[in-house]
Amino acid sequence: MQLFSKFQKFAVCHPYKGTTVLFWSDDCATLKDLYPQLFSFTRKQKCSVRFFLDQSIHRILSLPLTTLAAQQLEEIDNLLQHRLLDEDTNDVWSYSWGTANYRSKKAYKVLIGHTPCSPLFNWLWKSSNLGKHKFFFWLLLRDRLSTRNMLSRKNMALEDYNCVLCNAGCEETSFHLFFGCSFSLDSWSFIPIKWGTDLP
């Protein structure tokens, strides 16, 4: 129930019976925001659409109403006359992923949000390499390899944080180790593979 307000953001109810949708807050447009003066007179803030239609005005509203609240009640009555409910059909809930079937996996993705992912990761996991190779290159793409730069970020004390494969005096980062170091450049040219990037 603590996530109900977030659930409402990706779930929409199409009322027929009107028994599973709240009249003031679950409708297509939240009526309590559209008609705040009338809402201030309600006795049942969490009543269903069916309850609002079936009960007398004396039970759902505190009378007498102000002039503005009475005008808003008349507007709601006109609105409800154009919305025909079917007492023989259950309410239908639909979700932002385009179906009427609730999926906890899809709801979880909506709640945690979505971060755009580089196509390199899709290519990596679909490749035919060994699992340990995929994991290694995943660490490389995420800059999580235990390079000297990573160890310094973890506050590990070393005598020197420069690359041990070259004498350029550059810090051993993932990018330098694989694409900037003279040793790695010689290794790539021996295969031969040439990367289309401008190296510092």
For each residue, the residues with C-beta under 8 A, 3 or more apart:
1: 4
2:
3: 6 7 111
4: 1 7 8
5: 8 9
6: 3 9 10 111
7: 3 4 10 11 107
8: 4 5 11 25 26
9: 5 6 96 110
10: 6 7 95 96 97 107 110
11: 7 8 93 94 95 96
12: 28 93 94 95
13: 20 21 26 91 92 93
14: 91 92 93 94
15: 18 20 21 27 49 83 85 91
16: 85 86 87 89 90 91 92
17: 20 50 85 86 87 88 89 90 91
18: 15 21 23 48 49 50 53 85 91
19: 48 49 50 91
20: 13 15 17 48 90 91 93
21: 13 15 18 26 27 48 49 91
22: 25 26 27 46 47 48 49
23: 18 26 27 31 47 48 49 51 52
24: 27 30 31 32 39 42 45 46 47
25: 8 22 30 31 32 46
26: 8 13 21 22 23
27: 15 21 22 23 24 30 31 49
28: 12
29: 33 34
30: 24 25 27 33 34
31: 23 24 25 27 34 35 39 76
32: 24 25 35 36 39 45
33: 29 30 36
34: 29 30 31
35: 31 32 38 39 72 75 76
36: 32 33 39 40
37: 40 41 66 68 69 72
38: 35 41 42 61 65 69 72 73 76
39: 24 31 32 35 36 42 45
40: 36 37 69
41: 37 38 61 62 63 65 66 69
42: 24 38 39 45 47 60 61 62
43: 59 60 61 62
44: 47 51 52 59 60
45: 24 32 39 42
46: 22 24 25
47: 22 23 24 42 44 51 52 55 60
48: 18 19 20 21 22 23 51 52
49: 15 18 19 21 22 23 27 52 53 85
50: 17 18 19 53 54 85
51: 23 44 47 48 54 55 60
52: 23 44 47 48 49 55 60
53: 18 49 50 80 85
54: 50 51
55: 47 51 52 59 60
56: 59 60
57: 60 61 63 73
58: 61 63
59: 43 44 55 56
60: 42 43 44 47 51 52 55 56 57
61: 38 41 42 43 57 58 65 73
62: 41 42 43
63: 41 57 58
64:
65: 38 41 61 69 70 73
66: 37 41 69 70
67: 70 71
68: 37 71 72
69: 37 38 40 41 65 66 72 73
70: 65 66 67 73 74
71: 67 68 74 75
72: 35 37 38 68 69 75 76
73: 38 57 61 65 69 70 76 77
74: 70 71 77 78
75: 35 71 72 78 79
76: 31 35 38 72 73 79 80
77: 73 74 80 81
78: 74 75 81 82
79: 75 76 82 83
80: 53 76 77 83
81: 77 78
82: 78 79
83: 15 79 80
84:
85: 15 16 17 18 49 50 53
86: 16 17 89
87: 16 17
88: 17
89: 16 17 86
90: 16 17 20
91: 13 14 15 16 17 18 19 20 21
92: 13 14 16 100
93: 11 12 13 14 20 100 102
94: 11 12 14 98 99 100
95: 10 11 12 98 99 100 101 102 103 106 107
96: 9 10 11 110
97: 10 103 106 110
98: 94 95
99: 94 95 103
100: 92 93 94 95
101: 95
102: 93 95 107
103: 95 97 99 106 107
104: 107 108
105: 108 109
106: 95 97 103 109 110
107: 7 10 95 102 103 104 110 111
108: 104 105 111 112
109: 105 106 112 114
110: 9 10 96 97 106 107 113
111: 3 6 107 108
112: 108 109
113: 110
114: 109
115:
116:
117: 121 122
118: 121 141
119: 122 123
120: 123 124 141
121: 117 118 124 125 138 141
122: 117 119 125 126
123: 119 120 126 127
124: 120 121 127 134 137 138 141
125: 121 122 134
126: 122 123
127: 123 124 134
128:
129: 133 134 137
130: 133 134
131: 134 135
132: 135 136
133: 129 130 136 137
134: 124 125 127 129 130 131 137 138
135: 131 132 138 139
136: 132 133 139 140 145
137: 124 129 133 134 140 141
138: 121 124 134 135 141 142
139: 135 136 142 144 145
140: 136 137 143 145 174 178
141: 118 120 121 124 137 138
142: 138 139
143: 140 150 174
144: 139 150
145: 136 139 140 150 174 177
146: 150 151
147: 150 151 172 173 174 177
148: 151 152 158 160 161 162 163 171 172
149: 152 153 161 171 172 173 174
150: 143 144 145 146 147 153 154 174
151: 146 147 148 154 156 158 161
152: 148 149 155 156 158 161
153: 149 150
154: 150 151
155: 152
156: 151 152
157:
158: 148 151 152 161
159:
160: 148
161: 148 149 151 152 158 171 172
162: 148 169 170 171 172
163: 148 166 168 170 171 172 176 177 181
164: 172
165: 177 181 182 183 184
166: 163 170 181 182 183
167:
168: 163 181 182
169: 162
170: 162 163 166 173 176 180 181
171: 148 149 161 162 163 176
172: 147 148 149 161 162 163 164 176 177
173: 147 149 170 176 177
174: 140 143 145 147 149 150 177 178
175: 178 179 180
176: 163 170 171 172 173 179 180 181
177: 145 147 163 165 172 173 174 180 181 184
178: 140 174 175 181 184
179: 175 176 184 185 195 197 199
180: 170 175 176 177 184 185 199 200
181: 163 165 166 168 170 176 177 178 184 185
182: 165 166 168 185 186
183: 165 166 186 187
184: 165 177 178 179 180 181 187 188
185: 179 180 181 182 188 189 199
186: 182 183 189 190
187: 183 184 190 191
188: 184 185 191 192 193 194 195
189: 185 186 192 193 194
190: 186 187
191: 187 188
192: 188 189
193: 188 189
194: 188 189
195: 179 188
196:
197: 179
198:
199: 179 180 185
200: 180
